[in-house]
Amino acid sequence: MVAMWDSVFGEQNSAIQASLNDENGADAFGLMHEILDDAWRESVRVLRPGGFACINIGDATRTIGGSFRLYSNHSRIIRTFESIGMQSLPVILWRKQTNAPNKFMGSGMLPAGAYVTLEHEYILVFRKGGKRTFGPDDRNLRRRSAFFWEERNQWFSDVWDFKGVRQKLGDTSTRGRSAAFPFELAFRLINMYSLQGETVLDPFVGTGTTIAAALSSARNSMGVEIDGRFSDAIDSTIRTFIPSANDRQIRRYEDHLEFVRTYAADKGTQLSHTNSPHGFPVMTKQETDLELRVVDRVERVSACEYRAEHRALDDTRDVRSDHSSQLTLPLTD
């Protein structure tokens, strides 16, 4: 129910545009979500048992037929996922506030004529079936894919507070169609809910942010995008993401060392465990095999496929080491 998406939905179902023309917002809202329902069902079908679906969605406000109202996208999506058997887990509120003086809606300072400004979006989290089980072959990979204790405390909070992003799109026809979210959002979710080498599916690729976050985290990724005009933007994202992606991994390393120093200064004692791949102290035994990996290079191997080579990040911030892996990224054309 954001106007920039009207034509995308209308091209898939002409009844949507007819409802908007008739100033029937409720019917248009329902028909739009029926299209999304198909994508959700297909995503759930291919999701592994115990796997997670994470949906970043904002509610919408809009005036149709002279009537201003809220369209609750997040509650409608929750209803669909639960109807197809997915388990709802606690949601995250992404607070992306703005200080712009004109952000408030309505008649200003007069009672009963102003409206609350939406400064957050939802990150809905669903699981397919019960808690995921891991076999003996998964143990080492799961431990290498661990996150830091202090990251756990930040990432698994139900409020995330960082600003949104403005995407740099060269094609003016796609500029108005970008539902941009920051790299950090996808990066956290991928590291929270998947293991290195597993595959992350993005059914709404856009400019490829999720793909870049998956590759930077040593995951595979597959993506689908209905609008072919985003092809160049996706390619540009994949070709240019390495420096910023590796900076994010280096920042994890440096932030942890700062945490170690602060902990020692505050408590007068060192952390009791040592991480084997990197040699720094860690809070828990679960972090002792955690391995930070960076992208060494990425190459395009076909029209829809890229291959990234990863290397372990060593203690001197030299991103080249003796450890490497080959991960393949297929994309729809």
Salt bridges, closest charged atoms under 4 A:
ASP6 OD2 - ARG62 NH2 2.66
ASP37 OD2 - ARG76 NH2 2.85
ASP38 OD1 - ARG41 NH1 3.48
GLU42 OE2 - ARG45 NH2 2.80
ASP59 OD2 - HIS74 ND1 3.11
GLU119 OE2 - LYS103 NZ 3.10
GLU121 OE2 - LYS96 NZ 2.58
GLU150 OE2 - HIS256 ND1 2.58
GLU151 OE2 - ARG252 NE 2.72
ASP161 OD2 - ARG95 NH1 3.20
GLU184 OE2 - ARG188 NE 2.79
GLU184 OE1 - ARG248 NE 2.63
GLU184 OE1 - ARG251 NH2 3.89
GLU198 OE2 - ARG48 NH1 3.21
GLU198 OE2 - ARG132 NH2 2.39
ASP227 OD2 - ARG177 NH1 3.24
ASP227 OD1 - ARG229 NE 3.08
ASP235 OD2 - ARG239 NE 2.80
ASP235 OD1 - ARG300 NH1 2.86
GLU254 OE2 - ARG317 NH1 2.66
GLU258 OE1 - ARG261 NH2 2.95
ASP289 OD2 - ARG143 NE 2.68
GLU291 OE1 - ARG293 NH1 2.82
ASP296 OD2 - ARG311 NE 3.06
ASP296 OD1 - ARG320 NH1 2.82
GLU299 OE2 - ARG297 NH1 3.93
GLU309 OE1 - ARG297 NE 3.30
GLU309 OE2 - ARG311 NH2 2.56
